Amino acid sequence: MPEDSATKGESRGLGRSDQPSVGPPIWRRLLDLTVELGSGWHPVHGGSPGPEPPVEPTALGEAEIVEGDGSFATRPVGAPIDSRFEFFLDGIEHTRICGYLGVVPIVHGYVAAVIRHREDRAFTTWGVIEEEVLAFPHALLSPDRFLEIGLAEEALIDVEAPAGEVHPIGLAEAGRSAVKLQRAAIERRLAKRWAAERPSDGFLLVDGRLAIDPDLLRSGRAIGLVKSHRTQFLPLDQMEAVLQMGGGHRSSVFKPVRPEVGEVYSWYLRLRPAGGHDIYWALARIEGRAGPETLDVADEVSRWLLAETAPLALPDPRWHVMLYPIRDCEQYLRARMPTLEIS
């Protein structure tokens, strides 16, 4: 699908969808609206760091081994083979405090998601969505003040204010988390569209969890690559075996037990030899649709992923687990991102 048709109607207030935008209208406008927003408005012109999200807690999950006789094992997957991944989905978000109304921080967010299509080693854009939003607690600050100055209602994200005493830093962190959820929402929209159109027999590689949309799971042609290991699904003895795996080895396929958009089958894969590095270095968790076909192709998909480790995704510090096509997605989106700083 050419980019102009894929993105028509998907970008709000960021200029034409087929070229980098020249600046976020919401951000620029708020800096000059002291009179319209009242004496309580304190714009932040520059120098304010983006609010940090609360650290995702570690968790112990549950899993059921679904491969073979149900016993756990690790094994080599074989040499890399030509990858059948043709499409790659990733997203980005950028946040910063653009001002305060009283002590309530207004978090400006830019979120974007893209599916890039690879053909003959060249990448083109199959679809992209960009949005600009403001996140703040509507219970503490009515969105009417922003609606009255012409901002779109869908751009005003409600942030659940923490219970008890209001703390501006806590509200800013909650705003950052809300923007992150908005990024996930547009990734779901793009994934749903891809699953509905199924543009080829090629596979889609999702940067992150696969269970973001039921239609994507049902497509049977999507795989998720999870780089974070905050949730540990296997018991300690099995996880110890995973963390000792060599490059090109995988674990048995298991089914995570957790509330989901839909069930997935998963396995751990060491993308590169980890000697001398951290125990999680180059370790990814792979997700596929929960079904016998995933068991049949677990080794094959793993070998595709090993092939995707070249070329290196340098200079990204996550290059050991970041595949080059996913880095291409990020670079594309960051090149489109409006200038969000005021000197």
N, C-alpha and C positions, 0 to 999 in steps of 0.2 A: 504494500500500500504506500503510495507516495506521501511524503510528509504533509503537504498542504491539505490533502483530503483527510488524513488521519487526525489532524489537529484542529480542524475547523470547529469552532465553537467550544474548544477545550481550554482556551487561555483567556483569563479575565484581567483586563487592565494592564497587560504587559506588552502591548504592541503586537506587531505581526508575529504569527507563530512560526514563520519560516526564516526568521533572523533574530539575532540577539536583541533584547529589549534595551531601551535607553535609560530606564530608571523607573523605580516603582512609584506610581502616582500616589498611593496611600502614604508612603513614607515621606515623600516630598511635601505633600499637602499638609500633613499634620504639623510639620515644622513651622508653618506660617499661619497657624490657626489659633493663636493665643486668644484673640478677641472672641472668636466664634465659640470656642470651648470653655471660656470663662476664666476667671482669675485663678482657679485651682489647677489650671493646666500648666505643667512644667515640661516643655519639650527637651529632649536630650539630643543635642546636635552632633555630638561625637565623643569618642573616648569611653563610652559605656560598654563594657564587655557583654557578650551574650550571656544570658542567665544559664547556669548549669542545671541540667536535669537531675532529679534525684537518682542516685546510683541504683541500678537494677539489683534487687537482692538475689543472692544465691538460693537455690532451691534443690531439693531432692525429689525427682519424679519417680514414676514407676514405668516399667516396660515389660513386655512379654516377648520372648524370643519366638519368632515365627518361621525361622528357616530350619530346614532339616528336621532332626528329631527333637528340637527344642532346647538342645544344649548349646552353651555359648562357646565360641571359638574365634580366633583371628586367623587370617590367611592372606597370602599374596593374591593379587587380582590378575597378574600377568602384565605384559608389556603394553605401553600406550598404543592405541589404534586411532584411526581417523575418526574425529568427533562428528556426531550427527547434530550437535547443537548449532542451530542457525539463528536463533533469537535469544536476546539477553535483556533481562528486566532489572532495573535498579532505580533508586530515587535518592534525592538529597533534601536536606532542609537547612535553612540559615535563620537564626533568630538573634534578636537584640532588643533591648528596651528602648523604645523610641520616645517615651515620655511617661509622666505620671499625672494622674488626676487625683489631687490630694496625695495620699500615700499609695494609691493603687497603681501598680506598674502596668503599662500597656506594652505588651510584647508583640513586636512586628515579626511576622514569619514569611519566608519565601519557601515554598515547597514545589518540587518538580519530580516527575517520573518519566522514564523513557524506555521504550523497547527498541533496541538496535538490531538490525538484520545484517548478518554476515553472508556475503556471497563472493566466491572467488577471492577470499581474504580481504575484501573491502567491506567497510561498514556503512550502512545507510540507516536513516531513521524511519522506523515503521510507524511509530506513534509517540507523541509526547504530550504531557499535561503539565501546566504551570499554574500556580495560584499564589496570590498574595493575601495574607490574612492578618487580623489583629486578634490577639487572645487576651481576655481579661474576665474576671468574675462578674457575670451579669447580676448576681444577687447583691453585689456591693456597688456596682456602677451600671446604670441602665444603658443599654445600647442605643436608646433613643437619641442621645446626644450626638452620636456618630451618624445615625440615620438622617438626622436633621441637616447635616452638612453634606448629604448626598452619597455617603458610603453605602455599598450594597450590603443587605442583611446577611447574605451567605458568606461574606468576608469577615463577619464578626463572630468569633468562636467563643463560646461560653467556657469558662474555667471554673471548676468546682473549687470554691474557697475552702481551705482547710478549716476544720472545726476549731472553735475556740478563738483565741486572740489573733487578730490579723497581723501578719508579719510580711512586710513588702518583699523580702527575699524569698520567703516561702511561696508567695503569690507568683513571683517571677519564675520560680522553678516549675510551678504548676502550669504556667503559661507555656513554658518550653515543652513540657510533656504533652500539652494539648496540640501544639504545632506538630510534634512528632506523630501523634495519632492522625493528624490531617494528612501528613505525608503517606502514612499507611493506607489511608482511605483512597487517595488518588492512585496508588499502586494497585489496589484492588480493582478500581475502575478500569485501568489499563489492562490488567490481567483478564478481567471478564470479557473485554472486547476482543482480545486476542483469542480466547477460548471459543467465543461465538463465531469468529471468522475463520479460524484455523487456516492461515494463509498458505501453508505447505505441509508436507509430511515431516518437516524438520522439527526438532525439539526446542523447547524454550527452557533456558536456565534462569531461574529466579535467584537473585542475591538475597538470601534469607529464607524464611520458612515458606513452604509450599502451600500450607493450608490457609491461604488468604482469601480464597473464593471457591465455593463449591463447583462452579463451572470449570474452573481451572483444574481442579482435582479430577473431574470426570473426563477431561480431555485425554488423559492418559499419555500426553506428550509434553509434560512439564516436570522438571526436577528442581528441587530447592537445594541451595548450598548455604548452610548455616555456619558462620564463623565464630559465633559467640557460644560459650559453654557455661553460662551462668546457671543453667538448669542441668543437673546430672541425672540421667535417666537410669543408668545401670548401677547395680550394687558395687560396693567398693572393690571387691576382688576382680570383678569383670572390668571395671573402669581402670584398674591398675594394669590389666593386660592391654587395654586399649592404649593407654598412655605410654606403654613400652613398645608399641608397634613400630616397625621399620617403615621406610618409605615404600609406597605402593602396596601396602597391606590394608585390609579392611576388617571390620568386625562382622559378626553374624548380624543378619537383619532382624530388627525388633520393632514392635509396635508400641510407641509411647502411649501411656494411659493418662489422658488429660482431656479437659473440655476443649473442643476444637470446632472450627468451621466444618471440618471433616477429618476422618481418620487418615493417617499416613503410615507408611513403613519407612524405617530409617536405619542407617548404619553409619559408623564412623570410618573415615578414610584418611590415611596419612598421605598427603600430597607429595611430600619430599622427605628425605632422611632427616631426622631431628637430632642427630648426634651433636652434643655440645650446646644445644639450645634448650629453651624452656620445654617442659613436658607437653605443653599445648601447641608448640610450634608446628606450623603446617598441618594441623589437625582440623578437619572439617567434618561436619555431620550432614549427611545427605538425606533428603526426603523424596519419596516417590508416592504415588497413589497406593493405597492399601489394597493389594490384590495380587494374585499369583503371577501376573505378568511382571511385576516389579521384582519378585524373587528371581524370575528367569533372567532378568537383564542387569542385576546388581553388579556383577563383575564387568559386564560390557560397559555400563554407564560409568563405572569407576575408571575404566581404561580410557574412556573419552575425556574424563576430567583430568587424568594424568597427562593426556596429550595437550590439554588446555593450559598446562603450567608453563608452556613456552609459546611466545616470548615472555620474558620476565616482566612483571607489572611495576618495574622500577620507574621513578624513585619513590613510589608509595611505600611507607614503612611497613605496611601489611602485605608486602609483595609475596611473602612465603605462603599466604593463604588466599591472596587476592588474585583472581585470574585476569589475564590481560583484557578479555572482552568486557568484563565488569568494570575495570578501570577505564576503558574506552567510554562506557556509559557515563561514569562520573565526570570525566573530562568534558564530554559533550555538554552535560547539564551545567557544569560550572562555567563553561564558555558562554552560555546563554544567560547566566544569572545577572540580573541588573546590578549596577553599582549601588551598594547598600551603605557606603560610608560617606560622610560629609567632612571634608577637610576644613 
